Amino acid sequence: MPDRASRSDSPDVFDFEGDGDQAREWLDTAYGSSLGLRGQMGTVHHRRRERGGVAFDRLRIEAPIEFDAEPMPVLVVVDVLGGEIEYTHGSVTDRGHDGDTVLASGWGMPFSGSGNGYDVRNTSISLEVLTDAIADIDPERTSEDLSFSRFVPRSAAAAAQWRAVVDRLSARSAEAEDAQARGEASRLLANTLLHTFDNNIVRDDSTDARDLRDATQATVRRAQRLIDERAGDDLALSEIAQACHVTPRALQYAFRRHLDCTPHAYLRQVRLDLVHQVLRAGAVPTVGDAAARFGFFNPGRFAAEYRLVFGENPGQTLVRASS
């Protein structure tokens, strides 16, 4: 049986450690496809962390391996941490060693390759998440239209940007965010992937540079003013971005760069503050009325977030106002 970890936060603890047929079966199941693994392999170490349609994997294989894989149901980007690995798509072969990034797999895209013992970080993005990201760029396109012309990053800067976004998002605790915040973070990652590898959805190489250039403090301030004025409305990310005259991706970059949070997380904090003010003033008969006024419809989650920020239950704030 796979060797399960009891301390999943340790970099040296894995969900699986094993070899032979057991390792082949584990990895085929993890990636939802027959990988056609051959060779000695040695011991295989694998760890996965999932959040919002994205999986962050650490995979270490200690001996030479070859693979002849069928198409996967996800896109997989490989960041090489140690050793060497190569991937072949059709007649194109790309090689990666320490510090390199390679797009390994996508829908309808079989691949083959080999490695002589390696340590990699694999980031898998689901069809649903990528479809949402494509809609941000071109509402007329879907994931069925997507094709890649190269499987290595378009530039060193694009590769560095990709790894930086993966570093930030993989380090965050999914349990500390609600479903919408996780969804926004996953879509940001998918947008970054589309701007990292040449494809037919993102045709203009200057788009990424424009998004980075637009990720300014001025963009954040415009978004903050809109959020402050309309915190009680049902504000979508695209609506905020349009009002700021930037793309949703640039807006995400701006908030990550200057506030270290997503636009949605900032909006949620503003709404929590407004609920707190209403409760302190005793201006509502119940906590539920105050929460619903500002878009909190899950009582348990709302109470937990409120306690985390204000150090007491919302009911305690209201009772104190009434006394």
C-alpha atoms as one frame of an Amber mdcrd trajectory, in Angstrom:
protein
   0.000   0.000   0.000   1.146   3.596  -0.584   3.093   5.107   2.253   0.859
   7.940   3.515   2.296  11.066   5.096   1.323  12.218   8.546   3.053  15.612
   8.200   2.035  16.819   4.764   3.625  20.249   5.223   7.152  18.829   5.354
   9.020  19.028   2.015  10.445  15.551   2.621   7.116  13.837   3.314   5.212
  12.426   0.353   1.761  10.962  -0.296   3.398   8.010  -2.009   6.832   6.395
  -1.929   7.293   3.143  -3.811   8.574   1.477  -6.944   7.748  -0.992  -9.721
   4.172  -1.694 -10.755   2.834  -0.006  -7.636   4.488   3.271  -8.641   3.275
   2.992 -12.248  -0.300   2.411 -11.118  -0.137   5.314  -8.639   1.050   7.805
 -11.255  -1.386   6.602 -13.941  -4.215   7.175 -11.459  -2.875  10.550 -10.314
  -2.680  11.940 -13.862  -5.774  10.208 -15.228  -3.995   8.556 -18.144  -1.724
   5.707 -19.110   1.796   7.145 -18.894   3.494   4.100 -20.400   6.286   4.190
 -17.817   9.248   1.947 -18.542  12.661   1.462 -17.037  14.244   0.960 -13.680
  12.716   4.105 -12.106  14.033   3.315  -8.643  11.925   4.775  -5.864   9.167
   7.178  -6.908   8.141   9.963  -4.508   4.914  11.871  -5.182   3.006  14.540
  -3.278  -0.096  16.456  -4.415  -1.873  19.564  -3.129  -5.131  20.563  -4.830
  -7.089  23.801  -4.893  -9.844  25.092  -7.164  -9.283  22.934 -10.255  -5.473
  23.103  -9.979  -3.053  20.508  -8.592   0.493  21.236  -7.413   2.660  18.098
  -7.425   6.178  17.294  -6.314   7.524  14.259  -8.189  10.928  12.673  -7.683
  12.089   9.614  -9.648  15.471   8.278  -8.609  16.578   6.232 -11.618  16.332
   6.307 -15.447  12.800   6.235 -16.843  11.101   6.362 -20.234   7.473   7.178
 -20.930   5.076   7.011 -23.861   1.971   8.722 -22.521  -1.572   8.979 -23.799
  -3.284  12.405 -23.679  -4.103  13.641 -20.175  -7.381  15.264 -19.086  -5.410
  18.287 -17.768  -2.638  20.606 -18.899   0.605  19.889 -17.053   3.502  22.344
 -16.747   6.767  20.918 -15.434   9.286  23.033 -13.509  12.558  21.104 -13.269
  14.125  21.295  -9.809  16.906  18.786 -10.383  18.184  16.293 -12.946  17.260
  16.256 -16.640  14.102  15.317 -18.529  12.949  15.518 -22.134   9.522  15.565
 -23.794   8.625  14.864 -27.419   5.398  16.107 -29.024   5.188  14.883 -32.604
   8.558  15.756 -34.153   9.523  18.370 -31.547  11.708  17.446 -28.553  12.295
  19.823 -25.646  14.844  19.204 -22.903  14.815  20.626 -19.408  17.286  20.702
 -16.541  17.570  22.630 -13.273  15.514  25.835 -13.491  13.770  25.087 -16.805
  10.034  24.987 -17.477   8.313  22.765 -20.065   4.678  22.228 -21.060   4.383
  18.447 -20.925   0.807  17.566 -21.736  -2.566  18.771 -22.919  -5.882  17.516
 -24.264  -5.562  15.348 -27.327  -1.772  15.648 -27.111   0.136  12.400 -26.506
   3.805  12.736 -25.629   6.876  10.639 -24.997  10.212  11.206 -23.363  12.755
  10.122 -20.803  14.682  11.189 -17.742  17.800  10.065 -15.985  16.549  10.572
 -12.454  14.887  13.909 -11.778  13.002  16.091  -9.318  10.161  18.227 -10.711
   7.202  20.372  -9.709   4.167  19.601 -11.858   1.262  22.048 -12.045  -1.940
  20.590 -13.515  -4.785  22.846 -14.693  -8.248  21.471 -15.373 -10.352  21.976
 -18.490 -12.911  24.050 -16.585 -10.329  26.478 -15.170  -8.612  26.966 -18.521
 -11.952  27.531 -20.258 -12.726  30.373 -17.830  -9.291  31.905 -18.439  -9.727
  31.740 -22.212 -13.091  33.500 -21.866 -11.316  36.381 -20.089  -9.078  36.833
 -23.136 -11.445  35.995 -25.997 -15.123  35.277 -25.162 -15.576  33.742 -28.620
 -13.036  30.958 -27.963 -13.096  27.838 -25.788 -10.514  25.280 -24.723 -11.420
  23.232 -27.816  -9.872  25.991 -29.944  -6.592  26.049 -28.005  -3.396  24.817
 -29.615   0.242  25.460 -28.730   2.987  26.243 -31.226   5.816  25.793 -28.697
   6.119  23.852 -25.448   8.787  25.970 -23.755   8.201  29.518 -22.425   8.221
  32.341 -24.969  10.924  34.165 -22.982  12.990  33.980 -19.819  10.806  36.732
 -18.335   7.629  34.760 -19.070   9.123  31.659 -17.444  10.119  33.653 -14.363
   6.627  35.149 -14.130   5.061  31.676 -14.358   7.261  30.270 -11.590   6.614
  33.301  -9.371   2.832  32.897  -9.674   3.080  29.153  -8.956   5.298  29.853
  -5.939   2.754  32.296  -4.483  -0.373  30.272  -5.121   1.019  26.878  -4.118
   2.219  28.322  -0.806  -1.197  29.685   0.168  -3.570  27.616   2.276  -6.690
  26.657   0.324  -8.585  26.200   3.590  -8.082  29.882   4.419  -9.936  31.042
   1.277 -13.533  30.690   0.155 -14.503  29.020  -3.114 -14.626  32.248  -5.129
 -11.179  33.354  -3.991  -9.761  29.918  -4.877 -11.435  30.159  -8.281  -9.924
  33.579  -8.974  -6.460  32.364  -7.980  -6.773  29.317 -10.246  -7.938  31.441
 -13.174  -4.983  33.796 -12.647  -2.683  30.762 -12.902  -4.383  29.597 -16.112
  -4.098  33.087 -17.605  -0.412  33.067 -16.729   0.019  29.720 -18.507  -1.610
  31.107 -21.660   0.780  34.058 -21.611   3.810  31.851 -20.929   3.598  29.428
 -23.886   2.969  30.487 -27.501  -0.562  29.565 -28.567  -3.377  30.660 -30.855
  -5.447  32.326 -28.114  -2.822  34.848 -27.024  -1.317  36.055 -30.297   0.270
  39.331 -29.193   3.558  38.916 -27.331   3.113  42.409 -25.891  -0.081  41.471
 -24.018   1.782  40.113 -20.998   3.964  43.210 -20.848   0.874  45.432 -20.998
  -0.791  43.536 -18.166   2.323  43.863 -16.030   2.621  47.549 -16.913  -1.049
  48.134 -15.986  -0.634  46.414 -12.608   0.005  49.749 -10.900  -0.959  51.346
  -7.619  -3.232  53.656  -9.619  -5.151  50.604 -10.892  -5.506  49.344  -7.318
  -6.753  52.752  -6.132  -9.387  52.926  -8.896 -10.568  49.429  -8.013 -10.645
  50.267  -4.305 -12.800  53.344  -4.939 -15.281  51.293  -6.963 -15.381  48.528
  -4.361 -15.822  51.005  -1.512 -18.708  52.717  -3.328 -20.481  49.514  -4.414
 -19.502  46.951  -1.782 -23.130  45.864  -1.383 -23.522  45.092  -5.107 -22.789
  41.819  -6.875 -19.452  42.907  -8.360 -17.724  40.570 -10.829 -13.983  40.652
 -11.470 -14.581  41.538 -15.128 -16.806  44.477 -14.146 -14.181  45.915 -11.798
 -11.456  45.469 -14.442 -13.577  47.162 -17.102 -14.189  50.150 -14.828 -10.411
  50.395 -14.250  -9.701  50.137 -18.020  -7.462  47.085 -17.592  -7.790  43.352
 -18.210  -8.913  41.020 -15.400  -5.414  39.554 -15.403  -3.805  42.992 -14.956
  -6.195  43.678 -12.076  -5.209  40.386 -10.436  -1.521  41.220 -10.904  -2.029
  44.688  -9.406  -3.680  43.414  -6.224  -1.132  40.613  -5.821   1.767  42.999
  -6.352   0.623  45.866  -4.123  -1.747  44.296  -1.556  -0.743  40.598  -1.653
  -4.359  39.504  -2.055  -6.950  39.010  -4.800  -9.548  41.660  -5.692 -12.200
  39.344  -4.309 -10.385  38.991  -0.979 -10.198  42.781  -0.707 -13.921  43.107
  -1.527 -14.750  40.531   1.109 -12.703  42.394   3.724 -14.505  45.648   2.913
 -17.839  43.888   3.294 -16.786  42.414   6.632 -15.842  45.885   7.853 -19.237
  47.242   6.787 -21.056  44.449   8.613 -18.934  45.203  11.681 -19.919  48.887
  11.536 -23.625  48.061  11.205 -23.495  45.636  14.138 -21.554  48.071  16.329
 -24.174  50.737  15.633 -27.012  48.335  16.466 -28.657  49.366  13.194 -30.110
  45.897  12.401 -32.319  43.538  14.382 -30.245  40.395  13.708 -26.793  39.317
  12.590 -28.369  37.547   9.629 -29.852  40.810   8.358 -26.473  42.540   8.466
 -24.690  39.618   6.801 -27.246  39.302   3.981 -27.129  43.051   3.292 -23.487
  42.685   2.255 -23.605  39.360   0.468 -22.775  36.830   3.204 -25.268  33.979
   2.866 -23.367  31.137   4.537 -23.795  31.762   8.299 -21.092  29.365   9.442
 -18.435  30.619   7.043 -19.374  34.258   7.735 -19.121  33.784  11.505 -15.722
  32.090  11.175 -14.332  34.890   8.990 -15.772  37.553  11.302 -14.179  35.919
  14.368 -10.839  35.683  12.596 -10.830  39.414  11.787 -12.534  40.948  14.826
 -11.773  38.459  17.587 -15.396  37.833  18.601 -18.628  36.383  17.249 -20.852
  38.819  15.312 -23.636  38.182  17.845 -21.390  39.484  20.621 -20.839  42.735
  18.735 -24.581  43.228  18.277 -25.384  42.421  21.933 -22.794  44.907  23.133
 -24.328  47.594  20.917 -27.754  46.919  22.387 -26.622  47.045  26.018
